[in-house]
Amino acid sequence: MEKVFDCVVIGAGQAGLATAYHLQKQQLEYLVLEASDQTAGSWPSYYDSLTLFSPARYSSLPEFRFPGDPDHYPTKQEVVSYLTEYATHFQFPIRTNERVIEIKQDHLFQIHTSLGNIFHAKTVVSATGAFAYPYIPDLNGIHLYQGTMIHSSQYQKPESFQGQRIVVVGAGNSAVQIAFELSTMSNVSLATRSPISFMPQRVLGKDVHFWLKITGIDWLPLKKWLSMTNGVLDTGIYEKAISKNKPDRRSMFTSFTENGVLWESGKEEKIDTIIFATGYRPNVSHLKSLNTAIDSMGNPIQNNGVSSTVRGLYYVGLEWQRSFSSATLRGVGTDAKYIVKHIRQFI
């Protein structure tokens, strides 16, 4: 008979690695399957100047401290290196270039991969995270626009857009960071549905993540309240730049035109490039064969990372899975520990 794993983990990014750590600690027999050729999740594809919004001291996976000055904000490449070193340090059983294309279930899960392999497991953790599929909203007239239109996941550096007229759609950290960076060499507007809310990066001399941790807010399921108060973390440079219109902030345009957009004022403007910093959707297409696992919008049907409809199916790395920090480096380990405890009890 084929080998049967206690658990197969889909994805070797931060969520999958944290899950692997706790499975290993519980001495369960498991395997991690990763579609790409490295163990760094979505991080290699992000724009070059991206830094973590939390300092290194609050950005570690279980039992492996993020290197360097605890108060510095790690760069994209530092995070990629850290995740790679994490997997190597603990010697997790990971198979790269092994994309999961379908999962079936009778008394066991059968995990089918792009290489033609089939793995059998008692449980499955979908740890493909919340940042797999770039989301672009279907805005009025979007099919008419003939200019360049990309998602922020495709943006790398400002030099590629020098001298252009650009609109960045979005009001979050990434939207503001990208617009600010581009404004040094291009004419940039931020298009948002409401004014941008700024939050101080440091409060009373401490990074805001210090206060989130000691107050316990980081671990509470306060989605509704925090969604209303959440804003762009800022040391002051972004708010100041936007107040000087570098970049400027405008109310969301009402529609696309062939060459640009139609602003709320009724003015039509030619736009060279529109960048959507409008977030992501979970990558759970491999669960479609488990008919009741996902809803009509493609979202997992789950409670705190435990599937509500498929016994033995779990998730790690979803936004707001259990708390404010669920989809972050600092928070994913706590959720993974919770899920592996459920897996142990299930087995």
N, C-alpha and C positions, 0 to 999 in steps of 0.2 A: 504494500500500500504506500501511496505518496506520503511524504513527511507532512505532519500536521503541526503548525505553529500555534502557540497560545494566542499570538497576536501578530498581525501584519499591519505595519504603519505605512500610510501612503503619504510620501513627501518627507524630504530631509532638510527642510528649512528650520527655522527656530522652533516651530511647533513640533515638528517630527523629532528633532534632536532632544528637546526637553522630555518628550514622551519616551524616547528610547532610554534616556537616563533613568527614569522611574521604573520602566519595565525591567531594566538590567538590575536595578537595586532590589526589585522584588523577585529576582532570579526566575523570571518568566522566559520562555523560549519565544523569541520574536525575530522579525525581519523588517527592515526598512527599505522601501522601494522608492527611488527617486528618478523622475523623468529626465532631468538634465544630467550634465557630466560633472556636477559639483554639489557640495552640501552647504549651500548658502541661500537657499530659497530664492525670493524675488530680488534680493539686494543687488546682485551684479547688474541688473537691468535699469536701476534707478539713475537719475541724473548725477553727473560727476561731482557737483558741489554739495550734494545732500549730506547733512550731518544729523545725528540723532537729536531729538528734542529733549532728551534726558541725558544728564551727565553719566560718565562711565560707572560711577559708584551705584547707580540705579539701573544699570543696563546689562546685568549678568544673567546667564542661564544657571541652573542649579550646580552648586559646588565647583564653579570655575570662574574666578574673578576676571572681569574685563581689564586688560592690561593698561598701563599708563597712568597718568595723573587722574585720580578719582573724580576731579572736578572738571575735566575737559569733556567736550562734546565730540564723541567719536565720528569720524568721517565714514562715508559709505565703504571705502576700501578697508578701513579698520574693522568694520563689522563683518565684511566678507572673510577677512583673515581670521577673525575671532571664531566665527561659526565653523570654518574649516578646521581650525586647531581643536575646537571642542570635539568634533567627530573623531579626529585622530587620537586625541588624548584618551578618550574612553573606549576607543576601538569598537564602536558600534558596528553590528553586521548590516552594512548598507550596500545595496546594489544600485549603482548609478546607471543612467541611460536605460532605465527599465520603467517606461511609462505605463501606468495602469489604464487600460482602456475599458474594462468592464468588470463588474463584480456580480456574481450570482450567489444564491444561497439555497441549500436544502438543510441538512443537519449541520453542515459546515459552510463556510464561505469559500468560494472559488474565485481567486483573483487572477484575471487574465491580463497579460502585458503585451506591449507592442513587439516584443521579441518572440512571441509565441509561447511563452512560459505560462504555466498555471500553478499558482501556489494555494495551499489549503490552510485555513486558519479557523480557530474557534471564535476569534473576535477580530474586528477591523477598526483601526483608528484612521479617520480621514483627517490628515494634518496638512492639507494643501493650503491652509491659511485663508485670510480674507482679502488678499491683494493679488489674486491670480488673473482675473479677467478685467481689463480696463473698461470702465463704464462711460459711455458718451450718451447723454440724454437725447431723445428724439425731438429736437426743437423745431419750431415752425420754420419751414422752408429750407431745412438743412440739406435736402437733396439738390437744391438749386445752386449752392455755393460752389464756385469753381476754383477758389484759392486753396492754399495748403491748410489742412485741418488735421491735427494730431492730438493724441492723448498725452498727458504729462509723462507717462511711462516711456514715451518715445523721445522725450527731450533729454539731451545730454549736456550741451554747453551753449552759451550765448553767441559765440563767434559765428555759428551757423546761421544766425538770424540778423546779422549786423545791418543796420540801416532800414530795417523793415517796419511797417506799421503792424502792430501785433495786439491782439486781444487775448487775455488769459481769463478763462471762465472758471470761477470758483472763489471761495472765501476762506479756505483752510490754510494750514501752514505751508503746504507745498505750493499752492497757488500764489501766495504772497511771496515766498522765497524765489520762485521762478520769475515772477513779474519784476521783483526788485533787481534780480541779477540781470535780466534782459534790458532793464531801463538804462543801464550804463552805456549801451550802444544802440538802442532802438527806441522807437516811440511806442510806449506800452500803456494799455488800459486794462484794469481789472474790472470785469463785468460780474456783478453780484446781485442777488435778489434783495438783499438787505445790507445795511452798513456793516463793515467788518468789525468784529469784536476782538479787542486785544487784551491779552492777559500778561501780566509782568512775569518775565522769566525768573526773576529773583524777588523775594519778599523778605524784608528784614535781614538782608544779607545772605539768605539761603535760597538755593534753587527751589522753584515751586514744587518739584518732585519730593523734596524733603518734607514739605508740609502735607502733601498728599499721602505720604507714607506714615508719618507719625500720627496723623488724624484718623488714619484708616480708610480715608475716602477712596484710595487706590483699589481697595479690595471689596468695596460695597457695590451692590447692583443698583446704582442710582442713575440709571440710563436717562429717564425723563428729565430729572433735574440737571444733570451734567450736560445733556444735549442742549439745553437752553442756555447754560452759562459757559459752555466750552468756547474757546476762542483761539486766536493765533498767539502763540508764545512769542514774546518780544522783549528784547533788552531796551527797546526804545527806537531802534534804527528804522524799523518798518513803518511804524506809525508816523514818525517824523518824515520819512521819504514820501509817504502817500499824502501827507498834509501839504507837501511841496509839489504834488502832482508828478512825482518821479518814482513809481508810476502813478497815474491818476486812477481814482475809483469812480465807476459809473454804474447806474442802475442797469440791470440786465437788458440787453437789446430785445426788441419785440419779435424780430424775425431775421432770417438770412436773406440776402439778395444774391444775385449771380456773382457779384464782385466783392461783396462785403456784408455789412449788416445795416439794419434799420434801427436807429436808437429810439428810445422812448419819446424823445422830442419830435420825432418825425423826420429827423435828418438821416439821410443815407450816406454811408461812408465806405470807401474802398479799404479793405483789410487784406494784407498780404498773407498773414498766418493767424489762425485761431488755435489756441492750446486749451484743451479741456483738462482742468485739474479737478475732476468731478468724481474721483474715487474709483472703487473696484467692486467686483462682485465675487463671491466664493467660487472656487473651481471644484465643483462636485459632479461634473458630467459623468464620471466613472460610476456614479450611483444610480443612473437612470434605469438600469435593469432591475434594481430593487424598487419595484413600482411605487411603494409608499414612502420611500426615504426622503424625497424632496417634494416641495409643493409646486404649483403651476408656474411660479416665478423662478424656479430653480434654486430656491433656498432650502437648506436642511430643516427638517421638522425635528426639533430637538429641545431638550430642557437641560440647561447647564452643561451641554456637551454630550448628553446621553440621548440617543435616538428615541423618540417617542413612539416609533412605529416598527422598528426593526431590532429585534433582540440581538445583542452582541455588537452593535454598531455604535461608534463613538466619534467625537470630534474634539480637536484641539486647535486653537488659533483663530477661532471666529471672533469678529468684533462683538463686544458685549456678551460674550459667551457666559461669563459669570460676573464680570465686573468691568469697571472703567479701563483697566489695564490688560484685559484678556488677550488682545492681539499684539502685545508689545513684548520686547525682550525681557523686561522686568516682571511681566505678569504671566507669561505663558507657562512658566515652570510650576506655579501654584495650580493652574488649571490642569496641567498634565498629571500632577500628583493626585488630584481629585479623581480624574478619569481612570488612572491606573488602579486606584483603590477599588473602583467599581468593577474593573476588569478582573481583578483578583477575586472579588466576591462572586462574580458571574461564573468564573471557571471553577 
